[in-house]
Amino acid sequence: MRLLKAGLLLIALSGLCAASLHAYEKGDFAPRGSLLYARINDLADANKRLSGEDWKAQAERMLLARNQRDLEESEPVVAEIRRFVEVAGATEFIIGDVMVREPFIQSATIVTLKEGGPTEFSEAFRGFVKDNDRDAEVKPDSIKFEGVGLWISKGHLIITTGGMMDAHIQDVLDGFTDESLSQVERFTKWSSKASGDILLFADMKAWRAALDRLGEDFDADVRQALDIVEWQKWDLITGSVNLPGRSGGLSADLSLSLNQPFSKLNAFLKPSGGSRLVNLLPAECVGFLTGQLGANHQQTYDELLRFFHDFEQDQRPARLRRNIEWVENDLRWAEERLAALEGEKDKDAAPDPRPQERAKPVETQPEGSPEEETPEDRKQRLKEEIAEYKRQIEDLNAQLAALKYRPFEADPEARKDRRTEAEEFHDEIAEVFQQFGFTREEVLAAIGQEALMGILNLPDPGFDDNDLDEAFEDMWFVLVETQDSFADLKEKFLDRVLARKFPDDMPEEERARAKEQASELMFKQVEGGEILRDRGLSADWCAFGGEGFVGFAPNEEVAVRILKSAAGQGRFALGSIPGGSVAGSKFAYANLRDILQKLVVGNFNRDRINGRFPEPHLDLAKYLPGGFHVTLASDEGSHGVNFALRAAGEPNLAPAMKMFADEIHQSMAYRHDRDMLYELSNAIESWRGANTEAVKELGDAERARFIKAVTPQSLMEGGLFSPLDGMRSAFDPAMAERFKAMLDNHAEHMLKDGEDPTDLSASSFEWFGLPGDLQFSDERGWFRADDRNPWIICQLKGDWARNGRLCLVLSGRADMRWFSADELQRLREAITRGETWRPAEASSEAPPKWRARRLLARKQYEMDDLFQRLVQARQALKDQGKDARISFKGSEHNADQATEALRKLLGVTEEEWFYFQDANNLTVETKPDGRFKVKFEKWGQWIEIDEIDPETDPENYRGFNLKTSFDE
């Protein structure tokens, strides 16, 4: 293994950026034409300001998680970093060029070493490099290997890639700077005014020249994306970062200057204006994106349509060329198969050149089939395919040759070509406006100059996932500012959708259809405005409006909170926004602490349900009490675009450093205990295998005594169990010092020298033993007479592991599980009372109504499938002359067994796709008239299907009426 490649050392040693250059000016070490120049003024100070005063202590705590093998492999590198980290001064990072060959980038990192810094690499580090890369050129003050160079010279630590940077840097060290970036006027003008803890300079003219040299080797899709954003007009990218300190939190500014104004992108560039909508947001808002729309909406509309139209037009040649390539591959493969059939030698034929997903399987007929394809039939079919492929290629080439740019055409009658997606959108939106009696001009005139979208963080204690979409799928919203003319537009819209007023010439059939659709809608006044939504279980959207704005949300709860906030109740605190105000034509805000905390809690809840130890569990609310608020804003002009990033909340990341270190230690404690319990689990399984025949011969009482005698001591005496730590737990507070010593020594156990690992007197676990009703039969193998609940064999003596206990349980086989304190209590009580234990859901509280409605709405599909299978099962019973009355009470089964019991009742085989989640909440009954009534009840809500008589309601295609607790 050539372990010491560019990745490890560039990450480890290039991160030592710091302090300020004394003998050299900014840009001296960067050659003329450099693509990127970046500088950090003082890393030692930066590390403290970013990570807190004790960042090194926390970093060392993380390093303690290494085991002995990892320590031996990584310690020389870590020790070398320790030598430089305190003396690292100013750092300049330079990308000089990009290349086709490895290492692809010509780069250099120059770290100025403070007084007392190393002048040579340590002997241990040099030996480590030599041991892992025999071809490396190792000297006391320089190391070179595989295109990477590390050297110390004149008080600088230098890291280079590509090799060509070495000569320039050596020239600068020798006093020659004529070819340096510092001699370029545009750079010196910038550097004389640039200020900040971190600075960045990128010459886009140099980047374009470098990528042009790459030619076809440069990714075509990336090049096309750069063309779309008009990067030919980019001049300079400059940036500065100020690290957290007495003056405030982290701030970063990035500027893109242009050599000429944008043309295609003008549709997205708007002047900055003050936000009005942000002032209406509720306190629960944790993220939003707001954008200025400008004053001329018609111009914006036209420019956006033309941008996407042109984008699609520009894609057509590439799309046609791809299609031609695919068909040519099909043709080549068909010709090779035909040549093979005609007896030509094809030993060197290439494999199928077609993309795998486009490969067509060869159709064969079973031997002896009267329709079996003969060799002549296959030849003829291939000839026909070849002719068709050639025709397609000719047609596609003709299309490519005749391809011309066609301007956007708003009039469908005037188009002579298939419409683009932009034109399709234009046609469809015009049709929608026409249905409501609007004109596009009316709609655009009613819109204000700001739009906003965001998410709320509503209470949802039952959330048990760690997916961002799942977490906030029912909490989004969109707001649009409105003008005075919106009131008239709104009334015309409501007249149509609520069937309050129709045009005089509207056909009666359309009126009837409109009235039927209106009956499914609900419009009502609420505090702060109005709400329009679907009724009942289908209410998965909500339109709402208040004074000066209109919006959309996934449910009424979100709409109500926004309307109340707009009326002055529970508003979002602008003080949460870094800087305290919204500025920029586009502005984004996120409270990352609260957003991520929801995922943390969801993951914890899911682990709790499944009996897994919650790992990792980054308790952001505990470690980041001030939150972590971030904003990103842009401000566009004719000569450039400025971006600003601001962060606020915690003054630095010291709490986060401690959080990660603590979590690593928790993870190490868990791994220690997990491995010990798995060892005990394997010992129990070995005991069961060794005593199978003996147990079969014993009576009940004798067998119970025999099983009760099984203990960790007896397993040790039988040579089945070897507890290295005497069953001590790394979570046990009494073992804290031992656990710390274990980590300090990178060991795998906590025993002191001379201690007996088989001495269980200090065990952190209490042993309950195997269940007395455990027995064996040839038909069933090992089983328990009462297997409704998992049996606890042993458990931690205290709730030390994430406020819970690690347990070894018997449920089929001996396995490890984690139980929260309250869940373990519920299980013990169920065993004591002889009841069936069912794992608690993530929260004992029912989910909020808006979440329950969404969950229940998803249940409709399972209910419909269930009904059809019930009808089939009933008919099968009738055909067999059996009683066709079917009943099912899911509450008589635990959650795991209920679905299987339902499958058995319906006669569904394992090959059939049928799954009904939470079947223990389902009830099926056959009424006296023989029809079904099926009800699912959960989350404090219910959904019910009631079979109907087809003769009384022949138009009901489903065969049942659907009722829910959400019916209105």
N, C-alpha and C positions, 0 to 999 in steps of 0.2 A: 504494500500500500504506500503510495506516495502522498503521505498525509499532509505535508506542509505545502498546500497549494495556495493560490492567491486568496481564496475566500476567507480562510481562518485568520491569516495574519492581517489582511486588509481590514477586516472587521475589528479585530482585536487591537491592532497597533495604530491604524488610521484614526481610531476613535480617541486618540490621546491629544486631540487638537487643543491648543491653549495660547495664553499670554500675548505679548506684543513683540514684533520684530524691532530690533534696535539698530543693527548695522545695515539693514536692507529696507528699501522702500516697498510699498504695496505694489505687487505685480512684477517685481524683479525676477522671481523664480518662474514666472509664466512666460513662455515664448510668445513672440508675435503670432497673431492668428489663433490663439488659444480659444477653444470652444466655451470653456467655463472657468471662472475664477471665483473661489469662495474662501472666506477668511473668518476665523473665530478668534476673538481677541484674547480670551483667557479661559482655557478649559477648566483649570483648577477652580477658578471662581465660578465659571459657568456650571460646573457639576454641583457646587454647593448651592447656587441659586436655583437650579432646576430640581435637584434631588435632596436638598437639605444638608445641614452640617454633618450629619452622621451617615452620609450615603455610602462611604466606604465600609462602615460597620455592617450596614444592611447587605451590601454586596458580599462581604465575607460570610455572612450568615447563609446566603444563598449557595455559596461555594461549599459550605459544609455538607450539602446534600450529596456530594460526590462519594461514591463508594471507593474502596481501595484501588480497584482497577482504573476507574476514571481518574482518580488522583494521580496515579503513576503516569497515565497517558497525557494528562493536561497540565500538571503542576509546573513543568518547566516554562510553559507559555504564560501561565498565570503569574508565576514568580517574576518573569521578565516584565510583564505589564506593571506589577507592583513597583519595580525599580524606576519606571519612567513616569508613573501617574502623578507623583508629587512634583516633578520638575518639568513637566510638559509646559511649554510656553505657547506663543502664538502659532497658529497653524494656518497654512495656506494649502488649499486643495485645488488642483488644476487638472482639467482634461485638455490635453494638447491636440488630440486628433482621434478619429475613429478609423478602424481598419477592417479589412475583410478577413485577415488571418488572425489566429489567436495571438495575444490575449484580447484582440479586438479594440482595446482602448489604450491609448498612450496617456498615462496619468502620472501625477506626482503628488505626494503629501509631504510637506516640509514642516516639521515641528521644531520650534526653537526651544532648546533646553535651558532651563534656568540654571543659575549658579549651583555648581555641585552635581550637575547631571552626569550620567555615565558617559564615558568616552569609548567604551567597548561593550560588546554583548557578553553576557555572562558565559562562563565555561559550560554550565549545565544546559543553557539554551542552545549553545553551539553544538553540543553533543546530541541534544535532542533532534536538531535539524539534520545532522549527519546520519543519525540512526534511522531516520524516517525517509531520507532522500539521499541515496548514495551519490547521486550526480550533482548534488548541490556544491557550490563553491563557497566554502566557509572560511572566513578570516576573522580575527578578533573584532574588527570594526566594520565588516561587511559580509553580507550573505546574499548569494544570488542563486536562483533556481527557477526554471520554467518561465522565463519572461518577467520575473518579479525580482526586484532588488531592494535590500534593506541595508542602509549604511549610516554610520555616524561620522560626521565631518564638521569641524569648526563650530561645535556647539549646536548641531542640528541632527535630528533623527529624520532620515529621508527614506521614503518608500516610493518606489516607481514600478510601473508596469509598462511593458512594451519595449523597453530598452533604449529608445531614441531620446527619451527625456534626460538620460544620465549626462550626456555631453553638455546640454544647455545648463543644467544645474551646476555642473562642475565649473563651467565658465563663469557663472554668477558668483560662486564661492571664491573664484580666483579674481573677481573684481570686474569682469566684463559683462555689461548689461545692455550693450547696443541692440541686441536682438530680443530684448525683453518687452513684455506687454507694457511695462511702466514707461516706455518711451513712445507709446502710441497716444496721440493727442486726445482722442475721444475717451480713452481710459483715464488719463490723468485729470481731465475735466470732471469726470464722474468721481474719482477717488478723492479729489480735493474737497468735495462737498459731502461725500457719503459718510454717514455716521450710524453706529449701532454695534451691538455685541457680535453680530454675525452679518457679513456682507456678501453679496452675490452679484456677479457681472457675467452676462452671456452675450456674445456677439452673434447675432442671428445670420449675418452675412457669412461669417466663418462656418456656421453650422450648415448653411445651404451648400456651400462649396464642398464641405466634407461629405455630405450625403450624396452630392452629385458624383463624387469620385467613387462611391460605392457601386454606382450603376445598378445593374439588375440584381446584385446581391442584396440590395436594401429591400426590405419588405414592401411589396406593392400596395398592400392594404394600408399600411402606415403612411406611405407617401401620398396615397389618395386622400386619407384623412387630413393630412397637412395641407393639401391643396384646397380642401373644403373650407378650412379655417383661414384661407388666404395667407399662408405663412410667408409667401414671397414678399409681402408688404411689411413683415416684422423687421424691426431695426435692432433694438436692444431690449434685453430683459435685465432689469436691475432689481435688487431686493435688499432689505435690511430687516434684522430681527433684534428686538430688545428683550432680554431675558427678565424673568421676574425679579423684582427688587423693591426698594422702598417706594418707588414711583408708581408701582402697579404690577399687573400680571403680564403674562407673555403677550407681545405684540409683534406682528410681522406685516411688512408692506412689500408688495411686488408690483412693478410697473413694466408695462409693455409699450414701448414707443414704436411708431410707424414711420416708414419712409414715404408713404402715401395713404390716403384714407381708404378704408374698407369700401367695398361695393356690395358684394353678396351678403355680407354679415350685417348690413345696415338694418335689416329687419329686426335684429335682436338688440340693437344698441339704442338705449333710451336715456334721456337726461335724468339726472337725479332729482328727486322731490321728497318732501316730507311724507312720512307714513301717517295715515289716519286710522287704518284698520287695526294696526297692532294695539292701539289704545283700547280696542274693544275686546281683546282676547281674555278668556277666563284664567284664573290662577292655575288651573290644571294643565295649561299649555306647556309642553316640554320641548317643542320644536316647531319652527315655521320657516317658510321661504316666501318672501314678498318681492314683487317686481313692479316697477313703474311701467305703465302702458303707453305713456305719451298722450298728446292731445288729439292727434289725427288718427283715429282708429281705422278709418277706411284705408289710409295709406299703409298702416301696419298690416292690416288684413291682406292687402294686395301684395306687399313685399314678402310676407311669409309664404303665401301660396306660390309666388314665383320662385322663391328660394327652394322649396321642396319639389316643385316641378322641375327646375333646372337640375337639382340633385338627381332625380330619377332619370332625366335625359342623359346626364353625364355617365350614368351607370350602364346604359344600354349597350355600348360597344363591348365592355368587359363581360357583360352577361351573355351576349351572343358568342363571343370568343370561347367562353367556358362551355356553352352548349355544343359548339363545333368540336371542341376537344373531346367532349364526352362521346359524341356520335362517331368521331374518328376512331376512338378506342374500341367502340362496339364493332365498327366495320373491320378493323384489323383482327379482332378476336374471331369474328365470324369467318373471315377469309382463311385464317389459320386452321380452324376446325374443318372447313370445306377441303382444304389441301390435304389434311390428314386423312379424311374419308376417301379422297380420290387416290390414295396410295402414295402420295409424295413423301419423301423423307423429310422428317421435321424434328430431328434429334435436338437441334439447337434452338427450337422455337421458344420464344419468350413466354413466360406465364401470362395468365389473364391480365391484360393491362388496365382493365376497367376498374374504377373505384369499387371497393367491396360492396358498398350499399347499393350499387347499380347492377351488380352481377345477377344474371338471370339463371336459375337452376335449369339443368337439362331435364326436359320432361321425358320420362320413360314409361312404357306400358308394362304391366306384369307379363312374365313369360306365359305363352300360351293364349294370350288375349287375342281375340279376333281382330282388334284394332291396333295391334302392335305395329309401330312405325318401322318400315324397312329402311336399309341403308340408302336406297334410291329416294325414298320419301324424305329422309333427312337431308340429302344433298339438295333436293329441289327446294325444301323449306329454307335452307341456308342461302341458296341463290336468290330467293325472293327477299330474304332479309337483307342481303348485301345490296341488292338493287334499291331497296327502300332506304337504307342508310346513305347510299350515294345521292339519292334524290333529296334527302333531308339536308345533307352537307351542302349540296348545290343551292338549295333554297335559303339556308342560313347565311351562306357566303353572299348571296344576292342581297339579302336584307342588310348585311353589314356594309356592302359596297354602296347601297342606296341610302344608308343612314344619314340623316341630316337633322340638325337641331331645329326643333319646332317651338316657337314661343308659346307661352301660356295663352290659352284661348278660353275666355269666360263663357262664350256663347256656344252651347252644345250643337246648335244647327250649323255653325260655321266650321266645326272641326272636321278635318279630313283624315284623322288618324285616331287610333284607340286612345281613349282619355287616360291621362296619368292619374295617380292617386290624389294629387292635389286638385285636379279638375273634378275628380269624382267627389271629393269632400265638398267642393264648391257647389256642385249640382245638388248633393243631398242636403246640405244645410239650407240652400235656397228652397228646396221642396218642403223641409220642415217649417221654415218661416211662413211659407205660403199656406200650409195647413192651418196655422194659427192666425192667419190674416195679417202677418207682419211683413214689412220690407226689411232688407238687410240694413238699410240706412237708419231705420227706426231703432233697430236693436243696437247697432253700434253707437248711436247717439245717446242711448240710455245708459251706457257703461261709463263709469268714472275712470280715473287715471291710475288705479292701483288694483292689483289682484294678489291674493294671499292663499297659501295652503299650509296645513300643519297637522299636528297630532296632539291629542290630549292624553293625559295619563289618569284615566278613571279608575276608581277602586275596583279591583278584580281579584279577590283573594283566592279563587279557585284556579287561576291560571297555572298550568303545569307544563310549560314548554320553554324552550330557549331560542325560539325562532322569532326574529324581529317582525316578520310579516304577521305571524300568528298573534304576537303580543299586542299589536296596534291596528289589526285589520278592522276593528269596529270603532276606532277612535279618531279617524282622519276627518278633515273638513276642508272646504274650499270656500273662500269669500271673494266677492267682487264688489268694488265700490260702484255706486249707482248715481246717476244724475237725476234732476227733477223730473225729466220726461219718463223715468222708469215707472212712475205711478200709473200713468195711462197704459203703458205696455203691460204691466202686471194685471190690470183689470181685464184687458182684452184676453190675456192668457187664461185667467181664471174663468172667464165667461166660457171659454172653449173647453177646458179640461173638466170643469165642474158641471158642464151642460146647462149653464145659466142662460145663455143667449146664443143663438145660431144665426148665420147669414140667412136672409130670406130665400135665397136660391138653393139652399142645402137640401139634397134629396132626403126623403123620409127614412130610407134605409140607413144612410150615414148618421142621421140624427139618433136613430134607435141604437146604433152601435156606440155612438158617443155617450149616450145616457148610460148604457151598460158599463162602459169603461169608467164613467164618473162615479158609479155606485161603489167601485172598488177603492175610491180615494177618500181621504179624510182631510178636511181643511178646518183649522181652528185657530182662534186667537189665544196667545199665551203671553205671559209677562215679557215685555220687551219686543214683541213682534208677532209674526204669523208663521204657521207651519202647514205644509202640504206633504202628505205621505200616503203610501198604500195602507190598507187596513189589515189588521190581524197578523197572521204568521208571515205574510209576504212583505211586511214593512221593512225591507232591507235598504231603503234609501229615504231621505228626508230633504225636502227643499224648505228653506226658511228665509225670512227677510225681516230686517229691522230698519231703523232710521238711517237711510243712506247706504245700505248694503244688502246684498242677497247672497245666499250660500247654499251649499249642499253638504250632507253628512250621511253616514251609514245608518244612523238611528236617531230617534227623537231625543234621547238623553244628551247627545253631543249638541244638538241644535238648541235645546233648552238652556244648557249651561252658557253657550255663547250669547244667546239673547238676553239672559239675565245679566251677564257681564256687561253687555252693551248698554243695559239700563242702569248700570252702576253698582252691581252686586258681585263681589269676589273677583275683581279684575286682576289681570296679570301684572306683576310688579316690574316696571321698567328698570328698576334697580338691579334686576337679575341679569340684564343685558350688559356685557362689558362695555363701558363707555356711557351707559345710561340712555342712549338714544339710538334710533334707527336711521342710518345715513347711507345713501348709495342707491343707485338705480335698481340694483338687485341685492337683497340682504337675506342672509340665512342665520338662524339661531338654533342652538341645540343645548339642552341641559343633559350632557352625556352621562352624568352621574345617575340621574333618575331614569333615563332610558335604559341604560345597561343594568341598573339595579332591578328593573322589572324582569329582565332575562335571568338574572341571578336567582331571584325568588322563584321564578317559574321552573328553573332547573332543579332547585332544592325541592320544590313540591313534587316534581316528577320522580326524583330519586326516592323521596319519602314513600310514594305509592309503591314503587318497585322494590323497596327494601335495599337500595344501594347506598353506600356511604357517599354523602354529597361531596364530590371531589371533581374539579376545584369548586370552592365556594368563596368567591371574592366579595366580601361583605362591604360594598362600596359605601353604604349609608354609615357604617361604623368608622371606616378609615378616611372617608372624604366628607366630613360633616358640612363643610362649606360648599359642597357641590363642585361641579366642573362645567362651567358655562363657556361656550365657544360661539363666536360670530364670524361670519365671512361676508364681506361686502365688495361690490364692484362699482366703479364709477367710470363711465365711458365718455370719450370725447373724440373729436375728429382726428387727433394726432396720437392717441394712445388710450390704453385701458389700465386703470389702477385697481389693485386688489388689496384688501386689508383684512388681516386675521387678528382677532383679539380673544384672549382667554381670561377668565376670572373665576373666583371661588377660593380654592385652596391657594395659599401663596406660593407653594412649590409642591413637588411630587414626593416629598419625604413620607407622607402617610401611605402613598402607593408603594413606595419601596418597602416599607415595613409590612404592608399587606402581602406583597409577593413573598417576602422572606418568611413571614408567619405561615403562609399557605404551603410553601415548600416543606416546612417542618411538619405541618399537619399531614401532608402527603407521605412523608417519610415514616411518621408514626403509624399511619394506616398500613403502609406496605409491610412494616415490621409485624404488626398484629395479624394482618391478612395471611402472610406466609405461615405464621405459627398455627393459625386456625385451619388452614388448608392441610398442613401437616397432620393435625389432629383428625381432620375429616378423612384423609387417606388411611390413617391408622384404623379408624372405625370401619371403613369399607373393607380393609384387609381382615379385620376381625370377623366381619360378617361372612366373608368368603371362606375363612378358615373353619368356621363353626356351623356351617350350613347343615351338615349331616347330623351333628350332635344335637342341634336344636330340634330337628324333626322327631327325634326319639323321646323328647321330654314332655311331661305333662304340663298343664297350665301353671300350677303353683311352682313346680320345680323349674320350669323355664323362666318364670318371672324372677326367681331368686338368682338364677344363673345370669340373666341379663343385668340385674341390679348390681351384680358384682363387678361389672365392667366399669373401670375408672381409669383416669390417666396413668395411675400407678400400675394397674394391672396391664395396661397396654404397653407401658415401658418394660415391665417384667417379661412380657411376651415378645419383646424385640420389635414391636410395631410402631412405637412412638419415641422420638428423641427430641425433647423440648430443650433447645439450646439456651433459652432464657428462664427456665423454670416457670414458664407460662406467666411471665411478667408482661405487663402491657406498657407500651410506650405512651399511652394516653393517661396512665395512672399518675396522679399528682405526686404520689410517694416515689415515683421512679423518675421524677424530673431531672435530678442531678445525674442519674445513670444515663438517661436518654441524651442529655447534653454531652456527656463524656463520650457516648457512642458516636455522636455526630462529629465531635472534635477529633476523634481518632479515625473517622471514616470507616468504622467497624460495622458489623451486621448484627451484633448482639450487645446486651447491656451488662453481661456478667463481669465481675471483677476477677482478677487473677486468683486461682485456687478455689473458686466457688463451684459447687456441684450443680450442673445444669438440670439434674433430675430432682433436685430439692424443690418441691412445690410449696413450701411453707410460706413463701412470699408471693404466691400466685395472685394475679389481679383478676382472675376469673373464678366464678363459683360454678361448681359442677352439679348438675341435676340428674344426670344419667340418661341412659337410653329408655324408651317407653317400655313399660312392663308387658304390654300386649303385642310386642314385636314377635313375629313368628314367620315360619317359612313353609311353603308347600311347593310341590313340583309344578303345579299349574300356575301359581301366581308369583312364585319367587318370594322374596322378602316382602312382607306387608304388615300393616297394623290393623287390628280389629276396628279401631275407631280412628280413621284417618281424615277427619273433617278439618283438623287444624294442624299446622306445623308444630312439632314437639321441640321444645327448647332443651338442648343437651347441656349447654353451658353458656354463660354470658359474662360480660364485664360486670364488675361489682358496683360500678358507679356510672352516672350519665356523663362520661368524660369525653366521648367522641361526638362532637357536634351536637351536644345536648341529647345524646342517645347512647345506645350500647351496641357493640359488636357481639353477635350471638352465633353459636353453631346450632342449627336446627335440623331436624329430621323431617323431610317432606319428600318421600320417595328415596332420597339419599341424603347423607349428611352434607350440609352446605352452609356457607357463611351468609348471614344477612345482617343488615343494620336496621335497628328499630329506634325511632325517636322515643323519648321517655313516655309520652302519653300513648303511643301506639303499642309499645311493649306492655303497658298496663292493661290496655284493652284485650290484647291477646291472652294474657295471664288470666284475666277475669273470665274470658270465654272458655278457656280450658277448665277452670275451676267449676264453672256452672254447667259444663257439658253442652255449651252452645257452639254454634258455628261462627268462627271469626271471619269477618270480611275486612280486607284492608280499607282503612279510611281513605276518603278522597283527599285531594291536596288540602282542602280546608273543610271544616265542619260547617262553615257557612255556605248557604246556597249562592250560586253566582248571581250577579246583578241581573235585573230583568232583561236588559238589552242583550246581554251575553246568552242568557237562557233562551231567548227567542231565536237567536241565530243557531244555537245548538239543536233546538227542537225543530227548526226548519229543515236542518240537514237530515233529521230523522224521517221525513216524509218518504224519501226514496226507499229506506229500509222497510218502512211500514207498507208501502205499495208492493214491494217484492214479497214480503211476508204474506200479504193477503192473497196474492196469486198462488202461492205455494199452499196456503191453507185450502183454497178451492180445489187444487189438484189432489191434495191429500184426502179431502172429503169425498171426491169422486172415486178415488181408488178404493176407499173403504166401502162405498156403496157397491162398486163393481164386485167386491169380494163378499158381499152380503153381510158386512159387519156394521156395527153401530157407528154412524158417521158423526156423532157428536164429539167434538174435539174441545178440550179445555187445557189450559196451561196457566200455572201461577208461578211466575219467576221468583217470587220471594221465598219459595221453598228450596231454592238452590243458591249456592254461593255464586259470586260473580264469574268465577272460572268455569263452573259446571253448568251454568244456566243455558248458555248458547249451545253446548253439546246436547243437553237434554232437549232443547227445542229442535235441533237437527234430527234427533232420533224420533221425536214425535211426528215430524213432517216426513220422515222416511227419506231424508236427503243423504246421499252418499258422500264420501270424502272427495270424490272427483267433481262433484257439483259445487259451483261457486255460490256459497250462501254464508253470510255472516251477519248476525244481529248483535250489535254492541250493547252492553248493559241489559242483556235479556232478563236479568234478575229483577228489573223494574217493569216487566211486561206481564200483562194479563190477557188471556184469550178465553172467551166463553162462547158456547153455542146456545143461542136463545131458543125458547120453545118452538118457534116457527122454523128452526133449522138454520137461520142465518147467523153470521159471525158478528161479534162485537170485540174489537181489539183495542186495548188502551195501554199507552206507555206513559209512565208518571215518573218525573224526576225534576230536580232543581226547583221544586215547588210549583211546577207547571205540568201540563199534560197535553197529549195529542191522542185522538181517538178516531177510529174508523168504524162505521156502522154499515154493514152490508144492506143493500136495498133490494127490493123486488124489481127485476128488470121490466116487468109489465107495467108497474106504476110509474117508472121513470126511465123510459127507453132511451133517452138522450144522454144519460149518465154513462159515459164510456168506461169509467173506472170501476163501476159496480158497487160503489160505496159512497157515503157521505163522510166528509172530513170535518171534525170539530176539534178545536183547541182551546186552551185557557186564554189565548190571546184574541179570540173572536170578539168583534166589536159591533 
